[in-house]
């Protein structure tokens, strides 16, 4: 599916700002080869711990987008080059991290879309603490498992269902 987030906003203007369609704030940096990506959402809520990120990306992505709510922490990276390769290999469309990533050169070689707040060279701890497949809130926007993400160079949309 080809799309432009600007066109989707225009075509669904009556839904904007509701639970049906929201726009994430323009605070994310793009990584990966895919400038545009979309798919149904899977969610994780973690804090400076990427064990659940790895175990989720080890499963079949089937074109889904993994949303990792790292609480906006800028103290370590939750996704790096190895996880980017794993996501590509297992068929994930993209990863959105409310936190940091690392290994930017490696991530930019992966055929997936990645958005994150910043880069950080330090890896996360590995305790396995977090929650999977729950509603998360990023910058005041609620994202529920099964919602749809549409991301391109102009922004990131969260839709309650697949947009036509």
N, C-alpha and C positions, 0 to 999 in steps of 0.2 A: 504494500500500500504506500503510495506517495501522498504526502500531505505537506502543508505549511501551517505552522501554529497560528500565524496571522489570519490565514483564511478560515481556519477552524474557529477562531475567536469571532470573526465577522459573521460566519454562518450560524453561530450558536450564541449570539450576543445576549439573547433573552435568558440564557442559563448562567452567564458569567456572574461570579460572586455568590453563587448558591452552592448547595451540596452537589449539584449536577455538573458544575464546571468551575474550576478554580485555576489560577495562575500562580506558580511558585515565584517568590521574589527573584529578581535578576542578580543573584549572588553566587551562582554556580559557574565553575570553570569547566570547559569541555576538554575531554581526553578521548582517545580511541579513534579508530578510522571512521566510524559512523557518526556523521554530523547530525543525522536525523534518525530517530528510532522510536518505536512505539510497541506497546504490548500490555498484557494484563499484569497487574502488580502482585508481587510477593513482598512481605515486609519483615524486617528485623528491627528490634530495638536493643542496642548494645551500648556499653560505655567503655571506650578504650580497650576493647576486647574483640578480636575478630574470629574466634573459634567458630561461632555460628555462621559467620559470613562464609568461611571456607566450607563448612559442612553443607551449607545450602547450595553453593556454587558447584559442589561435587555431584549434585543431582541434575537430572535432565531439565534444562531451562525451558524448552519448548516455546521459545520466542517471548518469554516473560521478561519483565523488568524488575530487578531486585532493588527495593528501596531500603537503605540502611540508615536508620535514625541513630546516629552516634551522638545525639544531644548537642551537635554543633561544636564538639570538642576540637580544639586546635592543638592538642598536646601530643598526638601520635597519629599514624596512618592506619586506616582500617582495611584498605585494599592496596595491593602492590602488583607488580608485574606478574608474579606467579598466579595470583588470583584472576588477573585479567585474562591470561592464557587459559586458565581453567574455565572461566565463564564462556569464552569463545568456543572452546572445545565441546562444551556441554550444551551449546545452543541457546544461551541467554542473549536477549536483544540488547540489554543494557543494564547499567548499575547507576543508581543515584545515591550519593553518600552525603548525609548531613554531617560532615566531618571531613577528614583529610585522606588523601591518597599519597602514594609514593611511587618511585620508579617510573616517572612520567615518560621517559623515552620508550620503555617497554610497553606501557599502557597504550601509547600512541601507535604501536604496531599491531594492536589487537583489533580484530574486526568485530567490534561491539561499540556501543556508545557508552560513555562514562561521564558523569557530572559529579563534581565535588566542590567543597568550599575553598580548599587550599591544598597545597603540597606540604608534606612534612617528612623528613628523612627517617624518623624513628618509627619502628614497628610497634604494634600494640602488644598488650599483655595477652596471655593465652590461658584463661581460666575457664572458659566455656559458660560465662554468665550472660544471660540475655533472654529475650522473648522472641518468639517466631509467630508470624501470621496473626498479628494484632493490629488494631488501628494505631497509627502514629500521627503526631502533629509536627509539621516542619514549618517554622515561621508562621504559625497560626493557621496553616492549611492542613486539614485532616485528610489522611490517606488511608484507605481501607484495603485489605487484601481483596483482589478481584476487580478493583477499579482499573482504569486505563490511563497510561502515561503516554503523552505525545511530546517529544522533545526534538527541537531543532536549534539552529543558530539563533533564533529569535526568542526562545524561551521554553518553558516546561509547563504543560497543561496536565491537570488531574481531572479526569472525567469519571463520573459514576458508572458509565457504561461505554462501550465502544461507540465512537462517533461515526456517522455515515459520511 
